[in-house]
Amino acid sequence: MGSIAEPVQEIKISKPPGIRFAEYIKRSTISYRTYQAIVLLVTFLAYTAYHATRKTTSIVKSALDPQSPDVNLKSSFSWRRAYAHKPLEITRNSWMLGAGWEPFNGSDGTSLLGELDVGFLFVYAIGMFFSRHMGDRMDFRRFLTIGMVGTGVFTALFGVGYWANVHIFYYYLIVQMLAGLFQSTGWPSVVAVIGNWFGKKKRGVIMGIWNAHTSIGNITGSLVASILLKYGWGWSMVVPGLGTTFIGLAVFLLLPVSPESVGADIDYDDLPSPKKVGEEVVSRVLIR
């Protein structure tokens, strides 16, 4: 007589109802708190980059118009000290840092620089009104990436005018306005992502610490632009612009927009074992 084969026992893996199996497995590999840490770090770097590029213009003003009252570079990084020993040429003197840059080094240079600020802030304010609505209609990760890459590109294009020998005021005005438009995507996006990951109980503490990006971004932008200014004011715009573009690409690769987008549900995250997920866990959460 032949041996009788034993019946194969079917093994079932339970998962919470309404959640895809791939999301359930993904949740088991990265904890909810790890995702929160990633969100804090990525959004912090993103808005730090926004503020860094925003600060560069005020530093570059001292090279564009040496007579501008906004000159605040009396430190060891000052372009005046680095180039004081070089005589100014009559022809193409705009290439020399100490001579300013046409059309900003004329009698109306301060007024023209003010118009750059007004144009930037006007478009930024209008863009803020529409950015939130646009962000709600598309993935915040893509929306924030587009904003950061656009900000970096147009900040860098402002600096490209140094090497391209551009002396047309409207070139700088349009580039600055477009940079302001893309910058307006930042705040609504990062705040929405933070709100998706942190509840009301800890949001005040988190936002208080996270908001340090404003000061750190301003300090970083000022230092980088000041150090690079002695090599030519174009570097003070291009380098922060490229840095913002690079961080924008990192946002696209690393930022989880919401717990649902990566399958991390806070209702199940703190459980010690995947075996205990189910209706009992849901009832405990509802009681809270």
TORSE-970606 format. One record per residue: x negated, y negated, z of N, C-alpha, C in turn. Coordinates in pm, whole numbers, plus 50000, padded with zeros to 5 digits. Each point is the difference from the previous one (the first is absolute). Example, Ala and Ser with C-alpha at 12.3 -4.5 7.8 and 13.67 -1.06 7.14 Angstrom:
BEGIN
486815056950780500894988150000499104988050000;500354989549928499184988150006500774989150073;
! end
This chain:
BEGIN
499165012050000500844988050000499134987550000;500414990649917499254987549995500334991350118;499084991350029500214990650112501054989749963;500794996650099501064990249979499444986050026;500124991149903499454986450013500844991950099;499324992950084500714991650096500554987649931;501174995750041500594988149938499164987650028;499884991749899499234987650013500814989950080;499384994650102500694990450085499854985949942;501104993149982500004986549942499664989850108;499044991849971499584989750094500554986649954;500704993350088500584987049969499304989250081;499714989249933499424988450066501074989350012;500334996650124501054990050022499454985949987;500854991149955499644985949988501234991750029;499844987650034501154991550028500884998749877;501314999650020500904998749886499844986549931;500125000049868499954987649925498604995049970;498965007850029498614995849976499335010149908;499364995249896499325008949906498855007350068;499735012049952498975008250063498634993549985;499724993749884498714993649979499794988750101;501054992550029499904989450098499775005750140;500635011550026499845006250131498575004650023;499395005749897498615004350010499084988150012;500284989349923499164988150005500034993750138;501175000650064500114994150132499155007450102;499835012949978499255007950096498494997749990;499534994049890498574997949982499544986650056;500824989649988499654986750050501084995450097;499594996250117500974996150102500584986349971;501114997250066500694987149982499114988650047;499325001850111499124989550054498814997349907;499545010449932498924997949904500474991449884;501205002949954500574991549895500154985650047;500424998150124500134986550053498654992850002;498965007150039498664994150001499564996149859;500305008649902499654997049861500744987649953;501284999250033500814988449959499444987250061;499685000450129499464988050066498694995749935;499115009449975498694996849944500114994649858;500785006749916500084996249859500694986449985;501124998050070500694987149990499184988850062;499245003150106499134990050062498934995449900;499365009549934498994996549900500614992649882;501215004049963500654993649885500244985250026;500594996850115500324985950023498774992150043;499005006750054498724993350023499404995449868;500095008549898499494996549868500784988349941;501325000050018500814988849952499494986850059;499814999850132499574987650065498564996449962;499175010049977498634997149961499954993049865;500785004749903500014993649869500674986350007;500944998550090500684987050014499074989450057;499025004150078499104990650065498874995449908;499745007449896498854996949916500124986449932;501224996249962500184987449928499574988150083;500335000050128499634988850085498484998950015;499305011449992498544999750008499414994949869;500545004449890499484996349868500234985249970;500994994050065500274985849976498774991350020;499175003650093498814992050029499005000249887;500045010549917499135000749883500644993549879;501335001049989500694993949888499994984850010;500204994950120500014985550022499224997050127;498724996649988499174997350118500534988550085;500814991249942500544988750075501325003350068;500465012649984501285003850059499934999450151;501054994450065500014999750146500155013650063;500245010349918500195013650052498685007450014;498864992749981498705006550013499765003450145;499865012850030499765004450137498825009550008;499114999249902498875009249996498734992650038;499824997350124498784993650048499155009950076;500055012449954499275010750070498805004149917;499345010650045498835005049928500365005849865;501315002449976500425005549874500334989149898;499784987550036500424988949914499245000049869;500724997549891499364999549869499114987849988;500284989250073499184988049993498575003150046;499905007650110498685003050054499225009249908;500705009249935499315009749914499494993649871;500674989549954499654994349871499554985450009;499644995150119499644986150017498694996749929;499135010149981498704997449940500054999649848;501175003449939500095000549855500574986949946;499354994049900500534987649943501265002849920;500884990149998501245001449924499764995949856;500505007949907499854996949859501194991749954;499784991849903501084991949947500925008449913;499405008649920500805008549913500355012950072;501265003949981500535012350059499765000150150;500134988450063499734999350144501065007250081;501095004149938501035007350074499535013850041;498955005149935499485013150040499214999150130;499624988150039499254998450124500964998450116;499785007550104500945000050112500144986350063;498914992350004500064987150065500734989349922;500345002449873500614989949915501515001349994;500565010350060501435002349987500325006949869;501285000749971500445007249879501144992249936;499794996449875501054993149926501205009349984;501224995250012500404986050016500174995550146;499495008150094500264997250142498994990550062;498934996849929498974991550059500164985349963;501154996549941500264986249965500654992450114;500434987949969500634991650103501315005850050;500685007949915501275006150039499835014750038;498785004050032499745014050031500785005050120;500074991950104500745004150120501475002049969;500554991349916501415001349961500245012749920;499095003349911500155012249919499925012550087;499095000050097499925011450091501275001350083;500584988850037501285000450071501105005849915;499994997149869501005005649911499855015149989;498785004950007499805014650001500685006250122;499844993650115500635005250122501524999549991;500524988849947501464998649988500555010649905;499325002149886500455010149906500005013950060;498935003350071499905013150064501125002150102;500184990250089500995001350106501435000049947;500254992349895501344999549942500405013649942;499105005749920500305013049940500045010850106;499144998950100499995009750109501335000050075;500524988150027501284999050073501155005649918;500024996949870501065005249914499875015249987;498785004749987499785014449987500415007850122;499834994150119500405006850123501505002750002;500784991149941501455001649999500415012149918;499315002449889500375010949911499265013150031;498874999050067499195012050021500725010550082;500694995750103500705009650085501065007749922;500744992949914501045006649922499395009549895;498904995849941499345008749903499395012250068;499434997850119499405011250072501015010550040;501244995650031501055009550038500455008649883;499724995649880500445007149881498915008949939;498824999750059498935008649951499165004650119;499135009249974499155005550105499064989150052;500014997950133499174989550058498525002649977;499625012449988498595003249974499584994649863;500815002449899499694994749867500114984749998;501014994850068500204985550001498834992850066;499545005550112498874993950070498715001449919;499835011349933498835001949916499964990049885;501144998149935500084990149891499664986150052;500534996650117499724986950057498534998050033;499365010150056498604998750038499084999749877;500285008649904499185000049879500164986749925;501234995049991500234987149936499314988750073;500075000250133499324989850080498505000449976;499445011950001498565001449978499574995549862;500795003549899499654996649862500014984949980;501054993350045500114985649975499084991950092;499685005350117498984993550082498655000849930;499705011649943498745001749928499974991449873;501144998749932500054991849878499724985350031;500394995550118499674986450040498474998550003;499315009850054498554999450006499335002049866;500665007249908499435002149868499814986849927;500804990050036499844986849940498614994250020;499305004550102498634995350025499055004449889;500065012949964499105005349895500504996549860;501334998949984500564996649869499944985049974;499534992450098499864985549987501344993449965;501045004150070501344994649978500174987250081;500424989449933500204987250066501404994649974;500925009049973501404996249974500785001950129;500574989350050500705000550128501145010049999;500755000649891501195008649997499635014850001;498815003349959499565014050014499975003950147;499384991850082499895003050143501364999050068;500844990749956501334998750060500855012349973;500015004649875500825011749965499485012650069;498695001750003499435011650067500334999950149;499924988350060500294998950143501485002650029;500884995349912501445002450019500335014849984;499385006649904500245014349982499455008050119;498884995650054499485006650120500984998450116;500614988250013501004998050104501225008649981;500405002049874501165008549972499745014350045;498835005349969499695013850039499765001050151;499494989350061499805000350145501335000850075;501064995049941501295000250068500555014050018;499435009949934500465013850018499495006250129;499004993950062499335006650112500825001150126;500444988750054500655000150130501295008350004;500944998349905501205008450006499705014949992;498985003649923499695014249981499415006350126;498994993550058499355006150117500935000150120;500824989750017500944999950112501055010949985;500475002149878500995010649977499415013750029;498775002349959499365013050024499785002250150;499554989650071499825001150144501335003150068;501074993449956501315002650057500495014149977;499585006249890500415013849972499375010050095;498834996650054499255009750079500054997650150;500404988250043499974996950143501384995050045;500495006250107501304996350053499954987050077;501164995750047500114987150069499275000050133;499865011650063499425000650133498554995450002;499215003849900498574996849997499654989749893;501004995149929499704991249888499354986950043;500404994750116499424987550047498515001250027;499605010750070498595002150029499215002549873;500555008349913499325003249875499814987649914;501054991949986499914988149916499034989850059;499934999350133499084990750064498555003449969;499685012950005498635004349968499754999249850;500965004449922499865000949855499854986149937;500634989850061499954986549944498634993650007;499055006650061498634994850001499414999349861;500645006749902499484999649864499934985849945;500874991150050499984986249951498684993250032;499595000650126498754993650041498795007049940;500025013450002498865007449946499854997549850;501124999449929499944997149857499464986149971;500444990150077499514986449980498514999050030;499585006450108498574999750036499175007249894;500465011849958499255007749900499914992549869;501114994349955499994992549876499084988050005;500014992950113499154988350015498525003949999;499665010650073498605004350006499495004749864;500785008549934499565005349871499854988849898;501014991249993499954989049903498854990550030;499754997250128498924990850038498635005749967;499815012950027498715006349972499715000449851;501035002849919499815001449856499964986649928;500404989450067500124987149934498674994949946;498925003250067498694995149956499535006749871;500625011349964499665006649874500854995049884;500984991550029500954995349899501415002150051;500854989649988501335001050061500865010949937;499655004349879500775010849938499945013050079;498835002850060499875012150080500924999750121;500254988350054500854998750118501455003549971;500375000049873501355003849960500055014349945;498995003649923500035013049933499845011550099;499054998850093499745011150093501215002950089;500614989950066501225003050077501145005249912;500084995049875501055004949911499825014749966;498775004049972499745014249970500235008650124;499654994650117500245007550124501485002450023;500824989849974501455001550015500565010149900;499494999949879500435009849900499665014250044;498815001950054499595013250047500905004850115;500314991250095500885003850111501415002949948;500424992749897501305002949940500085014149944;498935004549937499975013749949500015010150115;499334996550110500025008850117501405000850059;500724989049997501394999950047500835009849918;499824999949871500775009049913499715014650032;498775003150037499625013950024500335004750141;500014991050098500045004250140501264996150076;500734989949956501084994750083501265008549993;500435005850113501315006550004501074989650034;500944997849912500954989150015500975002450115;500455012250014500985003350104499815014650041;500555003950116499915014150040500645009449898;501094995549939500695008549903499155002549876;499174990349962499205001549879498935010750012;499615003350123498985010350022500545011750081;501294999950025500605011050073499685000450146;499654988750061499704999450143501204993950070;500755008350069501214995550069499714999150149;500234988850058499704997950142500845009050090;501145004849950500845008850081499315013250030;499105004249914499365013150016498514999050026;499434988249991498554998850003499385003850133;500644996650111499415002350131500205014150051;500635008649922500215013750044498695007750001;499745008450102498735007250007499875010949895;501115005249949499915011149906501094998749895;499705003549874501014999449895501145009750023;499815010150086501045009950023501184994350075;499794989150069501044994650086500854989449933;499784997749870500814990149932501355005949967;501024992049999501335004849971501064991250062;501165005450016501134992250048499814995250144;499285007950083499804996250138499194987250012;499024998649912499174988050000500824987949958;500865001849903500844989049952500904995050112;500565009250077500884995950109499264992350107;498745003750028499224992650097499734985649954;499734998749873499744986649947501254991550007;501165006049972501254992550005500334995650142;499635007850100500284996550138499194987750040;498784998949951499184988250031500654987249950;
! end
